[in-house]
Amino acid sequence: MSLEVAIVPTGTANLASVVAGMRRAGATPTTVSDADQVARAERVVVPGVGAFGAAMATIDRMGMRTALRERVIEGRPTLAVCVGMQLLCSTSEESPAHTGLGVIAGRLTRFAGDVRVPQLGWNQVEPELGMRFLTDGWAYFANSYRMDHIPEGWTGAMSDHGGAFVAGLERGDVLACQFHPELSGHWGEAVLSAWLSATEGAR
């Protein structure tokens, strides 16, 4: 049986690729349009390519802020991708006038130093011991801003682009990926399949 996944349309550019990636991993994706759907869904995906402020403004316009925040705090099955992961934080240097979901305290900052910004391409993901969904591998990234440390209460994976930054986070059935699993080949598909399998039957 195919696993249902509710996708939040954040108004950013990778919705189609996330839908395709979920289908390849054996899920049935549908988009949601209100907070009740977010609250009731077994699994929710928050994608994002673009600006922190624009994505957060779309979520607020749909009235989903509280529902998303609560399901992440509760550890319910939620996958946040790229800007979707960044929205878990309080603020971002990219969009100082906007506040994120605030599940993770802290501010995202732009890559510094003599490195290409945005980071576009493949980079190694190095997980901590005991992670459920992430393994050592290579993933596709497209980001200009980053989280610089694994927050308390989460397990995480790191990568390096002019210095260490957070590539992914896990807590409960929540998986947050700074990279794009849907664009990361067989390794990325394995990440999606691991999350889907582990959350089968979750409530």
C-alpha positions as CSV (number, residue, x, y, z in Angstrom):
1,M,0.0,0.0,0.0
2,S,1.3,3.4,-0.9
3,L,2.0,5.8,2.0
4,E,0.2,9.1,2.0
5,V,2.2,12.3,2.3
6,A,0.8,15.8,2.7
7,I,3.0,18.5,1.1
8,V,2.8,22.1,2.2
9,P,3.0,24.5,-0.8
10,T,5.4,27.1,0.5
11,G,5.3,29.0,-2.8
12,T,8.9,28.1,-3.6
13,A,10.4,26.3,-6.5
14,N,11.0,22.6,-5.7
15,L,7.4,21.4,-5.2
16,A,7.4,19.4,-8.4
17,S,10.7,17.7,-7.7
18,V,9.6,16.8,-4.1
19,V,6.4,15.3,-5.4
20,A,8.3,13.3,-8.0
21,G,10.8,12.1,-5.4
22,M,8.1,11.0,-3.0
23,R,6.4,9.0,-5.8
24,R,9.8,7.3,-6.6
25,A,10.1,6.4,-2.9
26,G,6.7,4.7,-3.0
27,A,4.5,7.5,-1.4
28,T,1.3,9.1,-2.6
29,P,1.8,12.9,-2.3
30,T,-1.0,15.5,-2.1
31,T,-0.8,19.2,-1.4
32,V,-2.6,20.7,1.6
33,S,-4.2,24.1,1.9
34,D,-5.1,24.6,5.5
35,A,-4.0,24.0,9.1
36,D,-6.5,21.2,9.8
37,Q,-5.0,19.1,7.0
38,V,-1.6,19.7,8.4
39,A,-2.8,18.7,11.9
40,R,-4.5,15.5,10.7
41,A,-2.0,14.2,8.2
42,E,0.1,11.2,9.1
43,R,3.1,12.6,7.3
44,V,3.9,16.2,6.3
45,V,6.6,17.5,4.0
46,V,7.7,21.2,4.1
47,P,9.8,21.9,0.9
48,G,11.5,25.0,-0.1
49,V,13.8,26.7,-2.5
50,G,14.1,30.5,-2.3
51,A,13.9,33.0,0.5
52,F,13.2,32.3,4.2
53,G,10.8,35.3,4.4
54,A,8.8,34.5,1.3
55,A,8.2,30.9,2.4
56,M,7.3,31.9,6.0
57,A,4.9,34.6,4.6
58,T,3.1,31.9,2.5
59,I,2.8,29.6,5.6
60,D,1.3,32.5,7.6
61,R,-1.1,33.4,4.8
62,M,-2.4,29.8,4.8
63,G,-2.7,29.9,8.6
64,M,-0.3,26.9,9.1
65,R,2.3,28.3,11.5
66,T,0.8,26.9,14.7
67,A,-0.1,23.5,13.2
68,L,3.4,23.0,11.8
69,R,5.1,24.2,14.9
70,E,3.0,21.8,17.1
71,R,3.6,18.7,15.0
72,V,7.4,19.3,15.0
73,I,7.5,19.9,18.7
74,E,5.5,16.7,19.2
75,G,7.9,14.8,17.0
76,R,5.2,13.7,14.6
77,P,6.3,12.6,11.1
78,T,7.5,15.7,9.3
79,L,10.1,16.1,6.6
80,A,11.6,19.6,6.1
81,V,13.7,20.2,3.0
82,C,16.2,23.0,2.4
83,V,14.5,26.3,3.3
84,G,11.9,24.1,4.9
85,M,14.5,23.0,7.4
86,Q,15.6,26.7,7.9
87,L,12.0,27.6,8.8
88,L,12.3,25.6,12.0
89,C,14.7,28.3,13.3
90,S,13.7,31.5,15.0
91,T,15.2,34.0,12.4
92,S,17.4,34.2,9.4
93,E,20.0,36.8,8.3
94,E,18.4,36.5,4.9
95,S,15.0,37.9,6.0
96,P,15.4,39.8,9.3
97,A,11.8,41.1,9.3
98,H,10.3,37.6,9.4
99,T,10.2,35.1,12.2
100,G,10.4,31.3,11.6
101,L,8.6,28.6,13.5
102,G,11.0,29.0,16.4
103,V,11.2,25.2,17.2
104,I,15.0,25.7,17.1
105,A,16.3,28.8,18.8
106,G,18.9,30.7,16.8
107,R,19.6,32.7,13.7
108,L,20.7,31.4,10.3
109,T,23.7,33.1,8.8
110,R,25.1,33.4,5.3
111,F,28.2,31.4,4.3
112,A,31.3,33.5,5.0
113,G,34.8,33.5,3.6
114,D,36.1,32.7,0.2
115,V,33.5,30.1,-0.9
116,R,30.9,30.0,-3.6
117,V,27.6,31.4,-2.5
118,P,25.1,29.9,-3.0
119,Q,26.5,26.5,-2.5
120,L,25.3,24.6,-5.5
121,G,26.3,20.9,-6.0
122,W,27.3,17.8,-4.2
123,N,28.7,17.7,-0.6
124,Q,29.3,15.0,1.9
125,V,26.9,14.3,4.7
126,E,28.5,13.0,7.9
127,P,26.0,11.8,10.5
128,E,26.4,11.4,14.2
129,L,26.2,7.8,15.5
130,G,22.7,6.4,16.1
131,M,20.8,8.4,13.4
132,R,17.7,6.7,12.1
133,F,17.3,8.2,8.7
134,L,20.7,9.6,7.6
135,T,23.8,7.7,6.7
136,D,27.1,8.8,5.4
137,G,26.8,9.8,1.8
138,W,26.8,12.5,-0.8
139,A,23.9,14.9,-1.2
140,Y,22.9,17.8,-3.5
141,F,22.8,21.2,-1.8
142,A,21.5,24.6,-3.0
143,N,21.8,27.1,-0.1
144,S,23.3,30.4,0.8
145,Y,22.5,30.3,4.5
146,R,23.2,27.7,7.2
147,M,22.9,26.6,10.7
148,D,26.3,26.4,12.3
149,H,25.7,23.8,15.1
150,I,23.5,20.9,16.0
151,P,20.9,22.2,18.5
152,E,20.3,20.7,21.9
153,G,17.8,17.8,21.8
154,W,18.5,16.9,18.2
155,T,20.8,14.4,16.5
156,G,22.5,15.7,13.4
157,A,24.7,15.4,10.4
158,M,27.3,17.9,9.4
159,S,28.9,19.0,6.1
160,D,31.6,21.5,5.2
161,H,31.5,24.6,2.9
162,G,34.1,27.1,4.2
163,G,33.5,25.6,7.6
164,A,31.2,23.1,9.2
165,F,27.5,23.5,8.9
166,V,24.4,21.4,9.7
167,A,23.4,19.1,6.8
168,G,20.5,17.4,8.6
169,L,18.7,16.9,11.9
170,E,16.5,14.3,13.5
171,R,14.2,14.2,16.5
172,G,11.4,11.7,17.0
173,D,9.8,11.2,13.5
174,V,11.0,14.6,12.3
175,L,13.7,14.7,9.7
176,A,15.1,18.1,8.5
177,C,17.5,18.1,5.5
178,Q,19.4,21.2,4.4
179,F,20.2,19.2,1.2
180,H,17.7,17.9,-1.3
181,P,17.0,14.2,-0.9
182,E,14.8,14.2,-3.9
183,L,17.8,15.3,-6.1
184,S,20.4,13.2,-4.4
185,G,20.2,10.0,-6.5
186,H,19.9,6.6,-4.9
187,W,21.3,7.8,-1.6
188,G,18.6,10.5,-1.3
189,E,15.9,8.0,-2.3
190,A,17.1,5.7,0.4
191,V,16.8,8.6,2.9
192,L,13.2,9.2,1.8
193,S,12.4,5.5,2.0
194,A,13.9,5.2,5.5
195,W,11.7,8.0,6.7
196,L,8.6,6.7,5.0
197,S,9.2,3.1,6.4
198,A,9.9,4.3,9.9
199,T,6.8,6.4,10.1
200,E,4.4,3.8,8.6
201,G,1.4,3.7,10.9
202,A,2.6,6.6,13.0
203,R,-0.1,8.9,14.5
